[in-house]
Amino acid sequence: MEQTFIILKPSTITRALVGDVLTRFQRKGLRIAGIKMMQLDEDILRRHYAHLVDRDFFPDLLKSMMVTPVIVAVLSGKDAVAVVRSMTGATNCRKAAPGTIRGDFGMSGQENIIHASDSPENAAIEIERFFKPEEIFDYTLLTLPATYAPDEL
């Protein structure tokens, strides 16, 4: 099964949406393979958002991501990266489709509830950045036979 990485951002924490967001992924059939709460600092954020450090909005992004702790998680399932990205919706919440996490819970481009890996390659890099190998677990959900057809496993 493919793994992907998410960050439930401070806007999710302060608005008490953690359970709502995680429940959506679990109801879809994704497995939580690792999860923890942590306080992000400038060093890890500069590495994580290296592609954005030269943008005008980066100082505001840094401040926003350090307001509260965040929840980081590894989700696994068939085509997990694409499934999570689809469920997450457009980066700007005002443009995100209803039924997506950002479309249902957000109104901002920056305070946009969640980060989700954009490729299997980046998911692997992000997972390694935020998790030690022993913090990722492999177990079988009892719902597996009702979630996937035998040829999808």
N, C-alpha and C positions, 0 to 999 in steps of 0.2 A: 504494500500500500504506500502511496505517496504521502510525504509529509509537507506541511506548510507552517508558516509562522505568522502569528498575529500579536499586535499590541493593543490592548484596551486602554485607550488614552485617558488623560486626566478628565476630559469632558464626560467620559463614561463613568468614571469613579464618582465625580462630584454630583452627577445626575442620578446616581443609584440605578444604572442600567446594566451592570455587569451580568446579573442573572438572566435578564432578558436576552442579551446578546449571546451568551454561552448556550442558553437553551435552544436558540435557533440552530446553532451548529450541531448540537446533539440530536435534535429532532430530525435534522437532515440525514443523519446517519454517520456523521464524522465522530471520530474517537479523540478524546483529549489524551495526548501521549505525554504531555508535560505542561505544568502550569505553576506560576509563582508570581508573587507581588514583589516589586522592587522599586527603589527610587532611582531614576535615571539621573546621570550627571552630564556635564558638558562634554566630557571626553567620549563617552559611549554614543552620545547623540551626534557628535561631529563625525564619528566613524559610520554610524547608521545612516545619517543623512548627508554623506560626503558629496553626493551629487547636487545638493542644494546649498552648500555653505557659502557660495558666492552670490546667492539670490538676495534681493533687498529684504525679503520677509524672514530670512533665517534667524535674526536675533529674536523676533517675536515667536517663531517656532520653538526656539530653545527655551524661552521663558514658559511658554505654554506647556511644553512637555515635562517641565520640572515642578509644576504647581502642586501636584500630589504624586504619590506613587502610582505606578501603572501595573497592569497585569499582563504578563507575557505568557503566551501559550503556544504549544506545538499541537496541531491537529493532523490527524491522518485519515486517509480514505482514498478511494479510487478517484483519480484526477483532483486531489484535494486543493491544489493551487487554483485551478480554474473554477472549481465549485465555490471556494471561499471568496475569490475575487468577484464572481457573479453575485453572490449573496451580499457582498459589501456595498456595491453600487459605486457611482461616480464620486470622485474625490470631493467635489463641491456638493455638499449635501442638498443645496437648493436645486441642483440638476439631477440628483439621484432619483431613480424611479421608485414610486411607491412599491412597497413589498421588500425593498432592500433595507439593510440595516441603516445606512446613511439616509435613505429616502424616508424611512419611518421615524428615525430618532434625531435627525440633525437638521440644522439650518445654516451652517457655516462652511466655508471652504477650509479654514484652519482647524476649528474645533469640530473635527469630523469623525469623532467617535472611535475610529479603529484604523490601524495600519494592517495591511495584509501583503504578504510577499507577492511579487509580480511574476515570478518564474520558479521552476524547481531549483534552478541553479542559485538564485538569490535566496530562496528559502533555506537551502543548505548552509549558505554563508551566514544568514541571520540566526538560524538555530544555533550554530556554533558560537556566534558572538554572545548570545544570551543564555545558553544552557551548557552545562557540563554533560558529557555522555551519560553519566549515571543518573541524571535528572530526567531522562527520556525513558518511558516505559512501554513495553510491548505486551499487550494482553488482548484477549478476545472478548468482544461484547457479546452478550447472550442474544442480542437482536440481529446479529450478523446474517443468519439465514433468511430473515425477513427483510433485510436491507438490500442485499445483493443476490443476483442470480448466481448459481454455481460457477458458470463460466466467467464471472467477473472477479472471482476471488483469486 
